[in-house]
Amino acid sequence: MKNMSVKKRKTINRSGKARCDICEKRSFLERHHVNGRNVCQPDHPSNIANICPTCHTEVHYGKVIIEGWVQTTAGKELMWHLKDEESFTGSDASPHQF
């Protein structure tokens, strides 16, 4: 899904059939800027996570910490952890408050 056009990805996200990058539940997804919008190319796929409204709220309130995208043998995966858990990569993205 990462290599799709923005228009097609938005259509799939609004269908309710796509999976959240955090909880993997099928839902209507929202785009979250992993490192905020004040970076070079803020809408680049490496800075976008497609997440459900529940996970999106938890990210903004700091309950879920997104570390970023990593390449695994299964492809690119979003690394994240709960607030009180240890970081996998040591590069936590700052929570973006509402």
Secondary structure in CASP SS format (residue, H / E / C, confidence):
PFRMAT SS
TARGET T0000
AUTHOR 0000-0000-0000
METHOD secondary structure of the structure
MODEL  1
M C 1.00
K C 1.00
N C 1.00
M C 1.00
S C 1.00
V H 1.00
K H 1.00
K H 1.00
R H 1.00
K H 1.00
T H 1.00
I H 1.00
N H 1.00
R C 1.00
S C 1.00
G C 1.00
K C 1.00
A E 1.00
R E 1.00
C C 1.00
D C 1.00
I C 1.00
C C 1.00
E C 1.00
K C 1.00
R E 1.00
S E 1.00
F C 1.00
L C 1.00
E E 1.00
R E 1.00
H E 1.00
H E 1.00
V C 1.00
N C 1.00
G C 1.00
R C 1.00
N C 1.00
V C 1.00
C C 1.00
Q C 1.00
P C 1.00
D C 1.00
H C 1.00
P H 1.00
S H 1.00
N H 1.00
I E 1.00
A E 1.00
N E 1.00
I E 1.00
C C 1.00
P H 1.00
T H 1.00
C H 1.00
H H 1.00
T H 1.00
E H 1.00
V H 1.00
H H 1.00
Y C 1.00
G C 1.00
K C 1.00
V E 1.00
I E 1.00
I E 1.00
E E 1.00
G E 1.00
W E 1.00
V E 1.00
Q E 1.00
T E 1.00
T C 1.00
A C 1.00
G E 1.00
K E 1.00
E E 1.00
L E 1.00
M E 1.00
W E 1.00
H E 1.00
L E 1.00
K C 1.00
D C 1.00
E C 1.00
E C 1.00
S C 1.00
F C 1.00
T C 1.00
G C 1.00
S C 1.00
D C 1.00
A C 1.00
S C 1.00
P C 1.00
H C 1.00
Q C 1.00
F C 1.00
END
